[in-house]
Amino acid sequence: MRNKSSLTALTFSFALPLALQNVLAFAVNMLSTVLLGRMGDIPLSASAQANQLFFIVTLAVGGIAGGANVLTAQYWGVRDVDAIHRVLAYAYRTALAFALLVTALAVAAPGAVMRLLSDDPQVVEQGIIYLRVAGWSYLFYTVTAITTGVLQSVHTVGISVASSLLAMGVNAFLSWALIFGVPGVPAMGILGAAWATLIARALECAVVVAYVYGREDKLRIRVKKFLGLDKSLARPYLATSVPVIANELFWALGDAALAVLLGRLGTEVVAANSIAAVANQLASVLSRGVTAAACVIVANAVGAGEYEKLAGYKRYFQRLAVAMGVGAGVVILLARPVLLRLYNVEPITLEYAGQLMLFEAGLQAFRFFQIMNMMGLLRGGGDVRFAMLNDLVFLWGFAVPAGFFVGLALHWPVLAVYAAIRLDQIVKCITSEWRLKSGKWVRNMLKNGGVP
């Protein structure tokens, strides 16, 4: 294994830029929720429920990118750039096909989407307004996510930060200007938030495309390189990507199902969950970068056949995850009173939000540990099938049915319902650690033709 200081330097050369990107995303998301929260519970709840569709896109596209990145990171371990191009040909086509489908749903049938997510007519009406515009942003996001994802697998992370910095700044300014209006621009409310999102995503995509055509020199990404498909790569691509895509997509659908549950518990509960989610994002900005770094570092080692390094990597990244989880819990506790004062919502909404934040503060160490195991170590090692099954069994076999049962059948208090849908995080710590200790999680896709 690399010595600890060099591994730490490599990890945080990934993690810090990605953490900065997440901080920017968090800041803009918080600004948007605060601005809409100033308008009351209805616009805040409408945007939160409407964005469940975008959440599905982010996880499904992230799954496509993540599955492809398991392969591209292993290929980068042996510096096979041509193979990376052939993998990307599959990734772009798969992701854009999915994004087109969801965009069509958002733009053509926003009412059906919103009525599934909420039974409040005002929330549905506001959500329809939002989706008809914001739905187009999914296409721009998809191109950006696939491109920056593969660049991260070859240790290029700066463009993610630069494009996000510009886009987030534009989004923040336009959200403020269009929601409330400025001289010469009428107040547009939730429609203004949707336009701000669309413009920012389009700008972010343009910056990334300009970079890969003008400055990037490791992969030389070009559209002409993706016009054909290499059938010999279909098997390894599907072996890594399908489980990751299914993992992320069905997890997203499970989260959407839980959003349906919260919507049935009341507008105040939806708004409270939106506020608590902001605190969650604040606490976890660094973890996403470190998890991505772990995945790439482990996959590079597997691709290069350096298996002797993996035990040391496992110990290092797990300890780091637990330490960050404890720190994240402290951050939520410290941020809780400040965040609650920012929102102009009903007192009961603030009470629910405060309860959810306290619960999340205690859960963070377990959450970070299982995410590192699942998304960092197991995925980086190529064991994507187990990661998929583990998530799906405990989300759909435990969290979703438990939440609906205690919430709608037993009518338990809001905090108890929330606990029922989140305690699977602890169970997945145990099962993922068992898998890692079994020694069956290392899959070198370059040597076995992609057979798990």
Secondary structure as UniProt FT lines:
FT   HELIX           4..37
FT   TURN            38..39
FT   HELIX           41..77
FT   TURN            78..79
FT   HELIX           81..108
FT   HELIX           110..117
FT   HELIX           121..134
FT   TURN            135..136
FT   HELIX           137..153
FT   TURN            154..155
FT   HELIX           158..180
FT   TURN            183..184
FT   HELIX           190..214
FT   HELIX           223..226
FT   HELIX           231..233
FT   HELIX           234..265
FT   HELIX           267..283
FT   HELIX           285..303
FT   TURN            304..305
FT   HELIX           307..309
FT   HELIX           310..340
FT   TURN            341..342
FT   HELIX           347..371
FT   HELIX           372..378
FT   HELIX           379..380
FT   HELIX           384..394
FT   HELIX           395..399
FT   HELIX           400..404
FT   HELIX           405..409
FT   HELIX           414..422
FT   HELIX           424..438
FT   TURN            445..447
FT   TURN            449..450
//
